Amino acid sequence: MIINWAYFRKGCASCQKAQESLGRTKVQIKKEVNARQEPLEAQKAWDLLADSNRILIASGKKIREYSPRPDKKEEILKIVLGRSGTLRAPTLKIGNTFYIGYSNEMYDKLVGKG
């Protein structure tokens, strides 16, 4: 699997779970970004997400799916930005799809278990 872009935060429990899930498969990460060193605030996050076809967001046990349409911008940003106002980690871009947050179900599908 090739991950175009990965956004992790050191010390983040969800990021550690995501990395463990990915570590069980052959994964090539083209670009990895440290979320603490390069926080992405609302507009930068939207610019990144808008350049995709699909956004999957894990929130608790739910997985929400969106198309990054301008009329959904505020709704999507409310979900993908954390309390600090920056993009939640972990976030992955694989092909033209973003995966934001962590859930066992979402990552099992990513690595071919589900």
C-alpha positions in Angstrom: 0.0 0.0 0.0 1.2 3.5 -0.8 0.2 6.3 1.5 0.7 9.6 -0.3 0.6 11.7 2.8 0.5 10.9 6.6 -0.1 13.3 9.4 0.7 12.0 12.9 1.2 13.6 16.3 3.8 12.2 18.7 2.2 11.0 21.9 -1.2 10.6 20.3 -2.8 7.3 21.3 -4.9 7.1 18.1 -1.8 7.8 16.0 0.0 5.0 17.8 -2.8 2.6 17.1 -2.9 3.7 13.4 0.8 3.2 13.0 0.6 -0.2 14.7 -2.2 -1.2 12.3 -0.2 0.0 9.3 3.0 -1.6 10.6 1.4 -5.1 10.1 1.4 -4.6 6.3 3.8 -3.5 3.7 3.3 0.3 3.6 5.2 3.0 1.8 4.6 6.5 3.1 5.7 9.1 0.6 5.4 12.1 2.9 5.0 12.0 6.7 4.2 15.3 8.5 4.6 15.9 12.3 1.4 17.5 13.4 3.1 19.2 16.3 5.7 20.8 14.1 3.4 21.6 11.2 -0.2 22.2 12.6 -2.8 22.7 9.8 -5.4 25.2 10.7 -8.8 25.4 9.1 -8.0 27.0 5.7 -4.9 25.0 5.1 -6.7 21.8 6.1 -9.6 22.6 3.8 -7.2 23.4 0.9 -5.7 19.9 1.4 -9.0 18.1 1.8 -10.6 19.9 -1.2 -8.1 18.3 -3.4 -9.6 14.9 -2.9 -12.7 12.9 -4.1 -13.7 11.4 -0.7 -13.1 12.0 3.0 -13.7 9.3 5.6 -13.8 10.5 9.2 -13.7 8.2 12.2 -15.4 9.7 15.2 -16.0 7.3 18.1 -17.5 4.1 16.5 -19.0 6.0 13.5 -17.3 6.5 10.2 -18.7 9.4 8.2 -18.2 9.9 4.5 -18.1 13.2 2.7 -17.3 14.6 -0.7 -15.3 17.8 -0.2 -17.9 20.2 -1.8 -17.7 23.9 -0.9 -21.3 23.8 0.5 -20.1 21.2 3.0 -16.9 23.0 4.1 -18.1 24.2 7.5 -19.7 20.9 8.4 -16.6 19.0 7.4 -14.2 21.4 9.2 -16.3 21.1 12.5 -15.6 17.3 12.4 -12.0 17.3 11.2 -10.5 20.0 13.4 -9.6 19.2 16.9 -10.1 21.3 20.0 -6.9 23.3 19.2 -8.4 24.3 15.8 -6.0 22.2 13.8 -6.5 19.1 11.6 -7.0 15.9 13.7 -4.3 13.3 13.7 -4.0 10.7 12.4 -4.8 11.7 8.9 -3.8 9.7 5.8 -4.2 10.4 2.1 -4.3 7.3 0.0 -5.0 7.9 -3.7 -7.7 10.5 -3.8 -9.2 9.6 -0.4 -8.5 11.1 3.1 -8.8 9.0 6.2 -9.1 11.1 9.3 -9.1 9.8 12.9 -8.8 6.2 13.9 -11.2 3.3 14.3 -10.4 -0.4 14.2 -13.0 -0.9 11.5 -11.6 1.8 9.2 -8.0 0.6 9.5 -8.9 -3.1 9.2 -10.5 -2.2 5.8 -7.4 -0.2 4.9 -5.0 -3.0 5.6 -7.3 -5.6 4.0 -8.8 -7.3 7.0 -12.3 -6.1 6.7 
